[in-house]
Amino acid sequence: MNETNKVNTPQETSTGCTNTSCCPPKTPVTRDTPKVGRNDPCICGNGRKFKKCCGR
């Protein structure tokens, strides 16, 4: 078998490039609506908890 092994350079890790001059840091995700909790009523409106309905 002929496999090529890629060796990670110090700049390249499993999370990506750490050099901020070429790759700016990622901006955090902002939500328009609050996150639905598992024990909150389901967003579809059937009256069950989210974890028992659409959260599966």
mmCIF file of the N, C-alpha and C atoms, coordinates in Angstrom:
data_MODEL
# 
_entry.id   MODEL 
# 
loop_
_atom_site.group_PDB 
_atom_site.id 
_atom_site.type_symbol 
_atom_site.label_atom_id 
_atom_site.label_alt_id 
_atom_site.label_comp_id 
_atom_site.label_asym_id 
_atom_site.label_entity_id 
_atom_site.label_seq_id 
_atom_site.pdbx_PDB_ins_code 
_atom_site.Cartn_x 
_atom_site.Cartn_y 
_atom_site.Cartn_z 
_atom_site.occupancy 
_atom_site.B_iso_or_equiv 
_atom_site.pdbx_formal_charge 
_atom_site.auth_seq_id 
_atom_site.auth_comp_id 
_atom_site.auth_asym_id 
_atom_site.auth_atom_id 
_atom_site.pdbx_PDB_model_num 
ATOM 1   N N  . MET A 1 1  ? 0.834   -1.183 0.000  1.00 0.00 ? 1  MET A N  1 
ATOM 2   C CA . MET A 1 1  ? 0.000   0.000  0.000  1.00 0.00 ? 1  MET A CA 1 
ATOM 3   C C  . MET A 1 1  ? 0.875   1.240  0.000  1.00 0.00 ? 1  MET A C  1 
ATOM 4   N N  . ASN A 1 2  ? 0.454   2.226  -0.753 1.00 0.00 ? 2  ASN A N  1 
ATOM 5   C CA . ASN A 1 2  ? 1.205   3.466  -0.832 1.00 0.00 ? 2  ASN A CA 1 
ATOM 6   C C  . ASN A 1 2  ? 0.378   4.565  -0.186 1.00 0.00 ? 2  ASN A C  1 
ATOM 7   N N  . GLU A 1 3  ? 0.675   4.853  1.089  1.00 0.00 ? 3  GLU A N  1 
ATOM 8   C CA . GLU A 1 3  ? -0.049  5.894  1.805  1.00 0.00 ? 3  GLU A CA 1 
ATOM 9   C C  . GLU A 1 3  ? 0.880   7.065  2.030  1.00 0.00 ? 3  GLU A C  1 
ATOM 10  N N  . THR A 1 4  ? 0.341   8.258  1.880  1.00 0.00 ? 4  THR A N  1 
ATOM 11  C CA . THR A 1 4  ? 1.130   9.450  2.177  1.00 0.00 ? 4  THR A CA 1 
ATOM 12  C C  . THR A 1 4  ? 0.685   9.970  3.524  1.00 0.00 ? 4  THR A C  1 
ATOM 13  N N  . ASN A 1 5  ? 1.621   10.178 4.411  1.00 0.00 ? 5  ASN A N  1 
ATOM 14  C CA . ASN A 1 5  ? 1.308   10.679 5.744  1.00 0.00 ? 5  ASN A CA 1 
ATOM 15  C C  . ASN A 1 5  ? 1.504   12.176 5.764  1.00 0.00 ? 5  ASN A C  1 
ATOM 16  N N  . LYS A 1 6  ? 0.457   12.887 6.144  1.00 0.00 ? 6  LYS A N  1 
ATOM 17  C CA . LYS A 1 6  ? 0.532   14.335 6.232  1.00 0.00 ? 6  LYS A CA 1 
ATOM 18  C C  . LYS A 1 6  ? 1.035   14.700 7.613  1.00 0.00 ? 6  LYS A C  1 
ATOM 19  N N  . VAL A 1 7  ? 2.058   15.515 7.648  1.00 0.00 ? 7  VAL A N  1 
ATOM 20  C CA . VAL A 1 7  ? 2.600   15.967 8.915  1.00 0.00 ? 7  VAL A CA 1 
ATOM 21  C C  . VAL A 1 7  ? 2.112   17.382 9.141  1.00 0.00 ? 7  VAL A C  1 
ATOM 22  N N  . ASN A 1 8  ? 1.482   17.604 10.306 1.00 0.00 ? 8  ASN A N  1 
ATOM 23  C CA . ASN A 1 8  ? 0.979   18.928 10.630 1.00 0.00 ? 8  ASN A CA 1 
ATOM 24  C C  . ASN A 1 8  ? 2.125   19.850 10.996 1.00 0.00 ? 8  ASN A C  1 
ATOM 25  N N  . THR A 1 9  ? 2.106   21.039 10.414 1.00 0.00 ? 9  THR A N  1 
ATOM 26  C CA . THR A 1 9  ? 3.087   22.045 10.773 1.00 0.00 ? 9  THR A CA 1 
ATOM 27  C C  . THR A 1 9  ? 2.648   22.696 12.067 1.00 0.00 ? 9  THR A C  1 
ATOM 28  N N  . PRO A 1 10 ? 3.500   23.453 12.747 1.00 0.00 ? 10 PRO A N  1 
ATOM 29  C CA . PRO A 1 10 ? 3.084   24.081 14.002 1.00 0.00 ? 10 PRO A CA 1 
ATOM 30  C C  . PRO A 1 10 ? 1.881   25.007 13.851 1.00 0.00 ? 10 PRO A C  1 
ATOM 31  N N  . GLN A 1 11 ? 1.689   25.610 12.666 1.00 0.00 ? 11 GLN A N  1 
ATOM 32  C CA . GLN A 1 11 ? 0.556   26.501 12.468 1.00 0.00 ? 11 GLN A CA 1 
ATOM 33  C C  . GLN A 1 11 ? -0.737  25.732 12.267 1.00 0.00 ? 11 GLN A C  1 
ATOM 34  N N  . GLU A 1 12 ? -0.671  24.538 11.722 1.00 0.00 ? 12 GLU A N  1 
ATOM 35  C CA . GLU A 1 12 ? -1.858  23.763 11.422 1.00 0.00 ? 12 GLU A CA 1 
ATOM 36  C C  . GLU A 1 12 ? -2.109  22.750 12.529 1.00 0.00 ? 12 GLU A C  1 
ATOM 37  N N  . THR A 1 13 ? -3.253  22.825 13.139 1.00 0.00 ? 13 THR A N  1 
ATOM 38  C CA . THR A 1 13 ? -3.662  21.850 14.138 1.00 0.00 ? 13 THR A CA 1 
ATOM 39  C C  . THR A 1 13 ? -5.025  21.322 13.741 1.00 0.00 ? 13 THR A C  1 
ATOM 40  N N  . SER A 1 14 ? -5.605  20.485 14.560 1.00 0.00 ? 14 SER A N  1 
ATOM 41  C CA . SER A 1 14 ? -6.918  19.939 14.244 1.00 0.00 ? 14 SER A CA 1 
ATOM 42  C C  . SER A 1 14 ? -7.997  21.017 14.271 1.00 0.00 ? 14 SER A C  1 
ATOM 43  N N  . THR A 1 15 ? -7.746  22.138 14.969 1.00 0.00 ? 15 THR A N  1 
ATOM 44  C CA . THR A 1 15 ? -8.730  23.209 15.023 1.00 0.00 ? 15 THR A CA 1 
ATOM 45  C C  . THR A 1 15 ? -8.547  24.219 13.917 1.00 0.00 ? 15 THR A C  1 
ATOM 46  N N  . GLY A 1 16 ? -7.479  24.121 13.143 1.00 0.00 ? 16 GLY A N  1 
ATOM 47  C CA . GLY A 1 16 ? -7.275  25.038 12.035 1.00 0.00 ? 16 GLY A CA 1 
ATOM 48  C C  . GLY A 1 16 ? -6.019  25.865 12.222 1.00 0.00 ? 16 GLY A C  1 
ATOM 49  N N  . CYS A 1 17 ? -5.872  26.868 11.411 1.00 0.00 ? 17 CYS A N  1 
ATOM 50  C CA . CYS A 1 17 ? -4.698  27.727 11.424 1.00 0.00 ? 17 CYS A CA 1 
ATOM 51  C C  . CYS A 1 17 ? -4.748  28.662 12.627 1.00 0.00 ? 17 CYS A C  1 
ATOM 52  N N  . THR A 1 18 ? -3.615  28.815 13.305 1.00 0.00 ? 18 THR A N  1 
ATOM 53  C CA . THR A 1 18 ? -3.563  29.698 14.466 1.00 0.00 ? 18 THR A CA 1 
ATOM 54  C C  . THR A 1 18 ? -2.935  31.039 14.125 1.00 0.00 ? 18 THR A C  1 
ATOM 55  N N  . ASN A 1 19 ? -2.543  31.229 12.896 1.00 0.00 ? 19 ASN A N  1 
ATOM 56  C CA . ASN A 1 19 ? -1.915  32.468 12.458 1.00 0.00 ? 19 ASN A CA 1 
ATOM 57  C C  . ASN A 1 19 ? -3.017  33.490 12.184 1.00 0.00 ? 19 ASN A C  1 
ATOM 58  N N  . THR A 1 20 ? -3.135  34.524 13.034 1.00 0.00 ? 20 THR A N  1 
ATOM 59  C CA . THR A 1 20 ? -4.224  35.486 12.878 1.00 0.00 ? 20 THR A CA 1 
ATOM 60  C C  . THR A 1 20 ? -4.003  36.449 11.722 1.00 0.00 ? 20 THR A C  1 
ATOM 61  N N  . SER A 1 21 ? -2.794  36.476 11.149 1.00 0.00 ? 21 SER A N  1 
ATOM 62  C CA . SER A 1 21 ? -2.573  37.371 10.014 1.00 0.00 ? 21 SER A CA 1 
ATOM 63  C C  . SER A 1 21 ? -3.230  36.840 8.740  1.00 0.00 ? 21 SER A C  1 
ATOM 64  N N  . CYS A 1 22 ? -3.354  35.508 8.629  1.00 0.00 ? 22 CYS A N  1 
ATOM 65  C CA . CYS A 1 22 ? -3.991  34.946 7.435  1.00 0.00 ? 22 CYS A CA 1 
ATOM 66  C C  . CYS A 1 22 ? -5.412  34.462 7.715  1.00 0.00 ? 22 CYS A C  1 
ATOM 67  N N  . CYS A 1 23 ? -5.698  34.062 8.939  1.00 0.00 ? 23 CYS A N  1 
ATOM 68  C CA . CYS A 1 23 ? -7.016  33.533 9.295  1.00 0.00 ? 23 CYS A CA 1 
ATOM 69  C C  . CYS A 1 23 ? -7.525  34.263 10.530 1.00 0.00 ? 23 CYS A C  1 
ATOM 70  N N  . PRO A 1 24 ? -8.456  35.197 10.376 1.00 0.00 ? 24 PRO A N  1 
ATOM 71  C CA . PRO A 1 24 ? -8.962  35.920 11.551 1.00 0.00 ? 24 PRO A CA 1 
ATOM 72  C C  . PRO A 1 24 ? -9.720  34.971 12.476 1.00 0.00 ? 24 PRO A C  1 
ATOM 73  N N  . PRO A 1 25 ? -9.791  35.270 13.768 1.00 0.00 ? 25 PRO A N  1 
ATOM 74  C CA . PRO A 1 25 ? -10.520 34.392 14.691 1.00 0.00 ? 25 PRO A CA 1 
ATOM 75  C C  . PRO A 1 25 ? -12.003 34.355 14.348 1.00 0.00 ? 25 PRO A C  1 
ATOM 76  N N  . LYS A 1 26 ? -12.621 33.212 14.607 1.00 0.00 ? 26 LYS A N  1 
ATOM 77  C CA . LYS A 1 26 ? -14.039 33.038 14.291 1.00 0.00 ? 26 LYS A CA 1 
ATOM 78  C C  . LYS A 1 26 ? -14.887 33.864 15.237 1.00 0.00 ? 26 LYS A C  1 
ATOM 79  N N  . THR A 1 27 ? -15.963 34.431 14.701 1.00 0.00 ? 27 THR A N  1 
ATOM 80  C CA . THR A 1 27 ? -16.875 35.211 15.533 1.00 0.00 ? 27 THR A CA 1 
ATOM 81  C C  . THR A 1 27 ? -17.898 34.264 16.153 1.00 0.00 ? 27 THR A C  1 
ATOM 82  N N  . PRO A 1 28 ? -18.339 34.517 17.380 1.00 0.00 ? 28 PRO A N  1 
ATOM 83  C CA . PRO A 1 28 ? -19.318 33.624 18.003 1.00 0.00 ? 28 PRO A CA 1 
ATOM 84  C C  . PRO A 1 28 ? -20.676 33.708 17.315 1.00 0.00 ? 28 PRO A C  1 
ATOM 85  N N  . VAL A 1 29 ? -21.410 32.611 17.359 1.00 0.00 ? 29 VAL A N  1 
ATOM 86  C CA . VAL A 1 29 ? -22.729 32.542 16.745 1.00 0.00 ? 29 VAL A CA 1 
ATOM 87  C C  . VAL A 1 29 ? -23.724 33.253 17.654 1.00 0.00 ? 29 VAL A C  1 
ATOM 88  N N  . THR A 1 30 ? -24.525 34.139 17.066 1.00 0.00 ? 30 THR A N  1 
ATOM 89  C CA . THR A 1 30 ? -25.565 34.819 17.833 1.00 0.00 ? 30 THR A CA 1 
ATOM 90  C C  . THR A 1 30 ? -26.921 34.360 17.310 1.00 0.00 ? 30 THR A C  1 
ATOM 91  N N  . ARG A 1 31 ? -27.836 34.112 18.230 1.00 0.00 ? 31 ARG A N  1 
ATOM 92  C CA . ARG A 1 31 ? -29.166 33.625 17.865 1.00 0.00 ? 31 ARG A CA 1 
ATOM 93  C C  . ARG A 1 31 ? -30.168 34.768 17.875 1.00 0.00 ? 31 ARG A C  1 
ATOM 94  N N  . ASP A 1 32 ? -31.148 34.707 16.973 1.00 0.00 ? 32 ASP A N  1 
ATOM 95  C CA . ASP A 1 32 ? -32.228 35.696 16.952 1.00 0.00 ? 32 ASP A CA 1 
ATOM 96  C C  . ASP A 1 32 ? -33.231 35.413 18.074 1.00 0.00 ? 32 ASP A C  1 
ATOM 97  N N  . THR A 1 33 ? -33.508 34.129 18.306 1.00 0.00 ? 33 THR A N  1 
ATOM 98  C CA . THR A 1 33 ? -34.438 33.728 19.348 1.00 0.00 ? 33 THR A CA 1 
ATOM 99  C C  . THR A 1 33 ? -33.683 32.915 20.393 1.00 0.00 ? 33 THR A C  1 
ATOM 100 N N  . PRO A 1 34 ? -34.169 32.860 21.626 1.00 0.00 ? 34 PRO A N  1 
ATOM 101 C CA . PRO A 1 34 ? -33.469 32.064 22.639 1.00 0.00 ? 34 PRO A CA 1 
ATOM 102 C C  . PRO A 1 34 ? -33.513 30.572 22.316 1.00 0.00 ? 34 PRO A C  1 
ATOM 103 N N  . LYS A 1 35 ? -32.499 29.851 22.767 1.00 0.00 ? 35 LYS A N  1 
ATOM 104 C CA . LYS A 1 35 ? -32.398 28.425 22.509 1.00 0.00 ? 35 LYS A CA 1 
ATOM 105 C C  . LYS A 1 35 ? -33.505 27.674 23.250 1.00 0.00 ? 35 LYS A C  1 
ATOM 106 N N  . VAL A 1 36 ? -34.065 26.652 22.611 1.00 0.00 ? 36 VAL A N  1 
ATOM 107 C CA . VAL A 1 36 ? -35.138 25.868 23.205 1.00 0.00 ? 36 VAL A CA 1 
ATOM 108 C C  . VAL A 1 36 ? -34.510 24.851 24.152 1.00 0.00 ? 36 VAL A C  1 
ATOM 109 N N  . GLY A 1 37 ? -34.969 24.838 25.411 1.00 0.00 ? 37 GLY A N  1 
ATOM 110 C CA . GLY A 1 37 ? -34.481 23.866 26.382 1.00 0.00 ? 37 GLY A CA 1 
ATOM 111 C C  . GLY A 1 37 ? -35.184 22.536 26.212 1.00 0.00 ? 37 GLY A C  1 
ATOM 112 N N  . ARG A 1 38 ? -34.572 21.471 26.731 1.00 0.00 ? 38 ARG A N  1 
ATOM 113 C CA . ARG A 1 38 ? -35.163 20.140 26.596 1.00 0.00 ? 38 ARG A CA 1 
ATOM 114 C C  . ARG A 1 38 ? -36.497 20.030 27.327 1.00 0.00 ? 38 ARG A C  1 
ATOM 115 N N  . ASN A 1 39 ? -36.646 20.713 28.459 1.00 0.00 ? 39 ASN A N  1 
ATOM 116 C CA . ASN A 1 39 ? -37.878 20.597 29.245 1.00 0.00 ? 39 ASN A CA 1 
ATOM 117 C C  . ASN A 1 39 ? -38.896 21.684 28.934 1.00 0.00 ? 39 ASN A C  1 
ATOM 118 N N  . ASP A 1 40 ? -38.610 22.531 27.970 1.00 0.00 ? 40 ASP A N  1 
ATOM 119 C CA . ASP A 1 40 ? -39.560 23.563 27.556 1.00 0.00 ? 40 ASP A CA 1 
ATOM 120 C C  . ASP A 1 40 ? -40.650 22.930 26.692 1.00 0.00 ? 40 ASP A C  1 
ATOM 121 N N  . PRO A 1 41 ? -41.819 23.562 26.603 1.00 0.00 ? 41 PRO A N  1 
ATOM 122 C CA . PRO A 1 41 ? -42.851 23.049 25.692 1.00 0.00 ? 41 PRO A CA 1 
ATOM 123 C C  . PRO A 1 41 ? -42.349 23.042 24.246 1.00 0.00 ? 41 PRO A C  1 
ATOM 124 N N  . CYS A 1 42 ? -42.797 22.078 23.482 1.00 0.00 ? 42 CYS A N  1 
ATOM 125 C CA . CYS A 1 42 ? -42.322 21.924 22.110 1.00 0.00 ? 42 CYS A CA 1 
ATOM 126 C C  . CYS A 1 42 ? -42.724 23.115 21.254 1.00 0.00 ? 42 CYS A C  1 
ATOM 127 N N  . ILE A 1 43 ? -41.864 23.443 20.291 1.00 0.00 ? 43 ILE A N  1 
ATOM 128 C CA . ILE A 1 43 ? -42.102 24.597 19.426 1.00 0.00 ? 43 ILE A CA 1 
ATOM 129 C C  . ILE A 1 43 ? -43.200 24.331 18.394 1.00 0.00 ? 43 ILE A C  1 
ATOM 130 N N  . CYS A 1 44 ? -43.547 23.046 18.194 1.00 0.00 ? 44 CYS A N  1 
ATOM 131 C CA . CYS A 1 44 ? -44.590 22.749 17.208 1.00 0.00 ? 44 CYS A CA 1 
ATOM 132 C C  . CYS A 1 44 ? -45.983 22.994 17.785 1.00 0.00 ? 44 CYS A C  1 
ATOM 133 N N  . GLY A 1 45 ? -46.098 23.113 19.123 1.00 0.00 ? 45 GLY A N  1 
ATOM 134 C CA . GLY A 1 45 ? -47.360 23.488 19.732 1.00 0.00 ? 45 GLY A CA 1 
ATOM 135 C C  . GLY A 1 45 ? -48.279 22.348 20.117 1.00 0.00 ? 45 GLY A C  1 
ATOM 136 N N  . ASN A 1 46 ? -47.797 21.104 20.186 1.00 0.00 ? 46 ASN A N  1 
ATOM 137 C CA . ASN A 1 46 ? -48.695 20.005 20.523 1.00 0.00 ? 46 ASN A CA 1 
ATOM 138 C C  . ASN A 1 46 ? -48.854 19.803 22.025 1.00 0.00 ? 46 ASN A C  1 
ATOM 139 N N  . GLY A 1 47 ? -48.083 20.524 22.858 1.00 0.00 ? 47 GLY A N  1 
ATOM 140 C CA . GLY A 1 47 ? -48.244 20.439 24.301 1.00 0.00 ? 47 GLY A CA 1 
ATOM 141 C C  . GLY A 1 47 ? -47.251 19.533 24.997 1.00 0.00 ? 47 GLY A C  1 
ATOM 142 N N  . ARG A 1 48 ? -46.532 18.699 24.251 1.00 0.00 ? 48 ARG A N  1 
ATOM 143 C CA . ARG A 1 48 ? -45.532 17.830 24.872 1.00 0.00 ? 48 ARG A CA 1 
ATOM 144 C C  . ARG A 1 48 ? -44.226 18.585 25.068 1.00 0.00 ? 48 ARG A C  1 
ATOM 145 N N  . LYS A 1 49 ? -43.336 18.009 25.871 1.00 0.00 ? 49 LYS A N  1 
ATOM 146 C CA . LYS A 1 49 ? -42.020 18.604 26.060 1.00 0.00 ? 49 LYS A CA 1 
ATOM 147 C C  . LYS A 1 49 ? -41.213 18.433 24.782 1.00 0.00 ? 49 LYS A C  1 
ATOM 148 N N  . PHE A 1 50 ? -40.272 19.359 24.576 1.00 0.00 ? 50 PHE A N  1 
ATOM 149 C CA . PHE A 1 50 ? -39.438 19.332 23.372 1.00 0.00 ? 50 PHE A CA 1 
ATOM 150 C C  . PHE A 1 50 ? -38.652 18.029 23.264 1.00 0.00 ? 50 PHE A C  1 
ATOM 151 N N  . LYS A 1 51 ? -38.153 17.513 24.412 1.00 0.00 ? 51 LYS A N  1 
ATOM 152 C CA . LYS A 1 51 ? -37.333 16.299 24.375 1.00 0.00 ? 51 LYS A CA 1 
ATOM 153 C C  . LYS A 1 51 ? -38.132 15.058 23.978 1.00 0.00 ? 51 LYS A C  1 
ATOM 154 N N  . LYS A 1 52 ? -39.442 15.083 24.179 1.00 0.00 ? 52 LYS A N  1 
ATOM 155 C CA . LYS A 1 52 ? -40.290 13.938 23.826 1.00 0.00 ? 52 LYS A CA 1 
ATOM 156 C C  . LYS A 1 52 ? -40.909 14.077 22.452 1.00 0.00 ? 52 LYS A C  1 
ATOM 157 N N  . CYS A 1 53 ? -40.749 15.241 21.820 1.00 0.00 ? 53 CYS A N  1 
ATOM 158 C CA . CYS A 1 53 ? -41.425 15.499 20.543 1.00 0.00 ? 53 CYS A CA 1 
ATOM 159 C C  . CYS A 1 53 ? -40.391 15.736 19.427 1.00 0.00 ? 53 CYS A C  1 
ATOM 160 N N  . CYS A 1 54 ? -40.086 16.970 19.149 1.00 0.00 ? 54 CYS A N  1 
ATOM 161 C CA . CYS A 1 54 ? -39.207 17.326 18.041 1.00 0.00 ? 54 CYS A CA 1 
ATOM 162 C C  . CYS A 1 54 ? -37.723 17.261 18.400 1.00 0.00 ? 54 CYS A C  1 
ATOM 163 N N  . GLY A 1 55 ? -37.393 17.072 19.667 1.00 0.00 ? 55 GLY A N  1 
ATOM 164 C CA . GLY A 1 55 ? -36.004 17.042 20.090 1.00 0.00 ? 55 GLY A CA 1 
ATOM 165 C C  . GLY A 1 55 ? -35.327 15.709 19.909 1.00 0.00 ? 55 GLY A C  1 
ATOM 166 N N  . ARG A 1 56 ? -35.978 14.752 19.307 1.00 0.00 ? 56 ARG A N  1 
ATOM 167 C CA . ARG A 1 56 ? -35.389 13.420 19.125 1.00 0.00 ? 56 ARG A CA 1 
ATOM 168 C C  . ARG A 1 56 ? -34.470 13.369 17.962 1.00 0.00 ? 56 ARG A C  1 
# 
